[in-house]
């Protein structure tokens, strides 16, 4: 056995050097709480009724999402001119957002690559977040070419189909 896992034996006349004293373990649960209290505290977030502020916040965000769906329906029925894309204007909201989301995807890849190249031992959780950010950014960017077609019901033209 190596010395890191064994406790040195001490005779009555000997004292342990400060560097060889076994470490005292900090308690995992403070304030002498029981495991039942911990279970109730953790499961209570899922099992109890949601507080009133949660329902208010849910109603506000549901209203915002509903407004977004209304605007999307209006844009589909009216056309891409609703966001400023006309004949003299070539760069509008959709192309700008497409470039933005591609840039965010590049940023996540860059963060992950830099941490990997520098061989950082603590990089795993940050890499996971950066790669998830890249994945979701590319998914968000993939929405915009379909919208930019102008006729969303014709977005299947973006898919490669054989000629014969």
CORHUDA-V120715 format. One record per pair of residues at least 24 apart in sequence whose C-alpha atoms are under 10 Angstrom apart, sorted by the first residue. I is the first residue (numbers start at 1). J is the second residue. If there is no record, write none. Layout:
i->I j->J
i->I j->J
This chain:
i->72 j->147
i->75 j->147
i->75 j->150
i->75 j->151
i->75 j->152
i->76 j->147
i->76 j->150
i->76 j->151
i->76 j->152
i->76 j->153
i->77 j->150
i->77 j->151
i->77 j->152
i->78 j->150
i->78 j->151
i->79 j->147
i->79 j->148
i->79 j->149
i->79 j->150
i->79 j->151
i->79 j->152
i->80 j->147
i->80 j->148
i->80 j->149
i->80 j->150
i->80 j->151
i->81 j->150
i->85 j->148
i->85 j->150
i->92 j->148
i->93 j->144
i->93 j->148
i->94 j->141
i->94 j->143
i->94 j->144
i->94 j->145
i->94 j->146
i->94 j->147
i->94 j->148
i->95 j->141
i->95 j->144
i->95 j->145
i->95 j->147
i->95 j->148
i->96 j->144
i->97 j->140
i->97 j->141
i->97 j->143
i->97 j->144
i->98 j->137
i->98 j->138
i->98 j->140
i->98 j->141
i->98 j->142
i->98 j->143
i->98 j->144
i->98 j->145
i->98 j->148
i->99 j->141
i->99 j->144
i->100 j->137
i->100 j->140
i->100 j->141
i->101 j->134
i->101 j->136
i->101 j->137
i->101 j->138
i->101 j->139
i->101 j->140
i->101 j->141
i->101 j->142
i->101 j->144
i->102 j->134
i->102 j->137
i->102 j->138
i->102 j->139
i->102 j->140
i->102 j->141
i->102 j->142
i->103 j->134
i->103 j->137
i->103 j->138
i->103 j->141
i->104 j->130
i->104 j->133
i->104 j->134
i->104 j->135
i->104 j->136
i->104 j->137
i->104 j->138
i->104 j->141
i->105 j->130
i->105 j->131
i->105 j->132
i->105 j->133
i->105 j->134
i->105 j->135
i->105 j->136
i->105 j->137
i->105 j->138
i->105 j->139
i->105 j->140
i->105 j->141
i->106 j->130
i->106 j->131
i->106 j->133
i->106 j->134
i->106 j->137
i->106 j->138
i->107 j->131
i->107 j->133
i->107 j->134
i->107 j->137
i->108 j->132
i->108 j->133
i->108 j->134
i->108 j->135
i->108 j->137
i->109 j->133
i->109 j->134
i->109 j->135
i->110 j->134
